[in-house]
């Protein structure tokens, strides 16, 4: 009996050793895989629900938007990338709240504007559908009910997220 247990332990140890040895090349092979396919998947289109609420909680836009991270152009801010890699926030491009706003504006034919801040590598949204914040309010960006901790071109969103731009009094 003692001999049988020792044999089983030896076989189990050998099998475990072979399994671990076989796993090492697999792990190192996947670690050396090219990053291009991952980057392409990262910026695949996603559909989010975008809500834009103006003064007095008026709805300026509410609905689904298919978006990716992309270059954005505003009248006062110029043309800049808006793909989540801004200011080094993420290693790969993807959809962002500001890109979603830009896509909704194109889809529904309303305008928006934003000032570009090079130090943040991001826009500050100033006007949506003719409604500006001015010195008394600003356009707050939230995702799934939580204000974004970074700008709208730095924050990555995913399919199913609820994105909101809300006119907010100071």
C-alpha positions as CSV (number, residue, x, y, z in Angstrom):
1,X,0.0,0.0,0.0
2,X,2.8,2.4,0.9
3,X,4.5,1.6,-2.4
4,X,1.2,2.4,-4.3
5,X,0.9,5.8,-2.6
6,X,4.5,6.7,-3.4
7,X,3.9,5.7,-7.0
8,X,0.8,7.8,-7.3
9,X,2.5,10.8,-5.7
10,X,5.4,10.4,-8.2
11,X,3.0,10.2,-11.2
12,X,1.0,13.1,-9.9
13,X,4.1,15.2,-9.5
14,X,5.4,14.3,-12.9
15,X,2.0,15.1,-14.6
16,X,1.8,18.4,-12.8
17,X,5.4,19.2,-13.8
18,X,4.6,18.4,-17.5
19,X,1.4,20.5,-17.3
20,X,3.3,23.5,-15.9
21,X,6.1,23.1,-18.4
22,X,3.6,23.0,-21.3
23,X,1.9,26.1,-20.0
24,X,5.0,28.3,-20.0
25,X,5.4,28.3,-23.9
26,X,1.7,29.0,-24.3
27,X,1.8,32.0,-21.9
28,X,5.0,33.4,-23.4
29,X,3.6,32.9,-26.9
30,X,0.4,34.9,-26.0
31,X,2.5,37.6,-24.3
32,X,4.5,38.1,-27.5
33,X,1.3,38.3,-29.7
34,X,1.0,41.5,-31.8
35,X,-0.9,44.4,-30.2
36,X,-2.6,45.5,-33.4
37,X,-5.6,43.2,-33.1
38,X,-6.3,44.2,-29.5
39,X,-6.1,47.9,-30.5
40,X,-8.5,47.3,-33.3
41,X,-11.0,45.5,-31.0
42,X,-10.6,48.3,-28.4
43,X,-11.9,50.9,-30.9
44,X,-14.7,48.7,-32.2
45,X,-18.0,50.6,-32.4
46,X,-20.1,50.5,-29.2
47,X,-23.7,51.6,-28.7
48,X,-24.5,53.7,-25.6
49,X,-27.5,55.6,-24.4
50,X,-26.7,59.3,-24.6
51,X,-28.8,61.9,-22.8
52,X,-28.3,65.6,-23.1
53,X,-30.2,67.7,-20.6
54,X,-30.3,71.5,-20.8
55,X,-31.6,74.2,-18.4
56,X,-34.7,73.3,-16.5
57,X,-34.0,69.6,-17.2
58,X,-35.1,70.0,-20.8
59,X,-34.1,67.1,-23.0
60,X,-31.9,68.2,-26.0
61,X,-31.1,64.6,-27.0
62,X,-32.0,61.1,-25.6
63,X,-31.3,57.9,-27.4
64,X,-28.9,55.2,-28.6
65,X,-25.6,56.3,-30.3
66,X,-23.1,54.0,-32.0
67,X,-19.7,55.5,-31.5
68,X,-16.0,54.9,-31.6
69,X,-13.1,57.0,-30.5
70,X,-12.3,59.4,-33.4
71,X,-11.1,62.8,-34.4
72,X,-13.4,65.6,-33.3
73,X,-13.7,69.2,-34.7
74,X,-15.3,72.1,-32.9
75,X,-15.6,75.7,-34.0
76,X,-13.6,77.2,-31.2
77,X,-11.4,74.1,-30.3
78,X,-10.2,73.0,-33.7
79,X,-9.5,69.3,-34.7
80,X,-8.1,66.8,-32.2
81,X,-8.2,63.1,-31.5
82,X,-10.8,62.1,-28.9
83,X,-10.2,58.4,-28.5
84,X,-9.5,57.7,-24.8
85,X,-5.7,57.8,-25.3
86,X,-5.7,61.6,-24.7
87,X,-3.3,62.7,-22.0
88,X,-2.1,59.1,-21.7
89,X,-5.3,58.0,-20.0
90,X,-5.5,54.6,-21.8
91,X,-3.0,52.6,-23.8
92,X,-5.4,51.8,-26.7
93,X,-8.1,53.9,-28.4
94,X,-11.8,53.4,-27.8
95,X,-15.2,55.2,-27.6
96,X,-15.5,58.3,-25.3
97,X,-18.3,60.5,-24.0
98,X,-17.3,63.4,-26.2
99,X,-17.0,61.2,-29.3
100,X,-20.5,60.0,-28.5
101,X,-21.8,63.6,-28.2
102,X,-20.1,64.4,-31.6
103,X,-21.7,61.4,-33.3
104,X,-25.2,62.2,-31.8
105,X,-24.8,65.8,-33.1
106,X,-24.0,64.6,-36.6
107,X,-26.9,62.1,-36.5
108,X,-29.5,64.5,-35.2
109,X,-28.1,67.7,-36.8
110,X,-27.5,69.8,-33.7
111,X,-24.3,71.6,-32.9
112,X,-21.9,71.5,-30.0
113,X,-18.7,73.4,-29.2
114,X,-15.8,73.0,-26.9
115,X,-12.6,74.8,-26.0
116,X,-9.5,72.7,-26.5
117,X,-7.0,72.7,-23.5
118,X,-3.6,71.4,-24.6
119,X,-2.5,70.8,-21.0
120,X,-5.3,68.3,-20.6
121,X,-5.3,67.1,-24.2
122,X,-9.1,67.5,-24.0
123,X,-12.1,69.6,-24.8
124,X,-14.2,71.5,-22.3
125,X,-17.7,71.4,-23.7
126,X,-19.1,74.9,-23.7
127,X,-22.3,74.7,-25.8
128,X,-24.7,72.0,-26.9
129,X,-27.6,72.7,-29.3
130,X,-27.1,76.5,-28.8
131,X,-27.2,76.2,-25.0
132,X,-24.1,77.5,-23.3
133,X,-23.0,77.3,-19.7
134,X,-21.5,80.8,-19.5
135,X,-20.2,81.9,-16.2
136,X,-23.2,80.5,-14.3
137,X,-23.2,76.8,-15.5
138,X,-21.2,74.1,-17.2
139,X,-21.8,70.9,-19.1
140,X,-21.2,68.0,-16.6
141,X,-20.3,64.6,-18.1
142,X,-21.4,61.5,-16.3
143,X,-21.3,57.8,-17.2
144,X,-23.7,55.4,-15.5
145,X,-24.7,58.2,-13.1
146,X,-21.2,59.0,-11.9
147,X,-19.3,62.2,-13.0
148,X,-16.2,61.3,-15.0
149,X,-12.9,61.9,-13.1
150,X,-11.2,63.0,-16.3
151,X,-12.3,64.8,-19.5
152,X,-14.7,63.5,-22.1
153,X,-11.9,62.5,-24.5
154,X,-9.9,60.7,-21.9
155,X,-12.7,58.6,-20.4
156,X,-13.4,55.3,-22.1
157,X,-17.0,54.0,-22.4
158,X,-18.3,50.6,-23.2
159,X,-21.4,49.1,-24.9
160,X,-24.5,49.6,-22.8
161,X,-23.2,52.6,-20.8
162,X,-25.5,55.5,-20.0
163,X,-23.7,58.7,-20.9
164,X,-25.1,62.1,-19.9
165,X,-24.2,65.7,-20.6
166,X,-26.1,67.8,-18.1
167,X,-26.3,71.6,-18.0
168,X,-25.3,72.2,-14.3
169,X,-25.6,75.5,-12.4
170,X,-22.6,76.6,-10.4
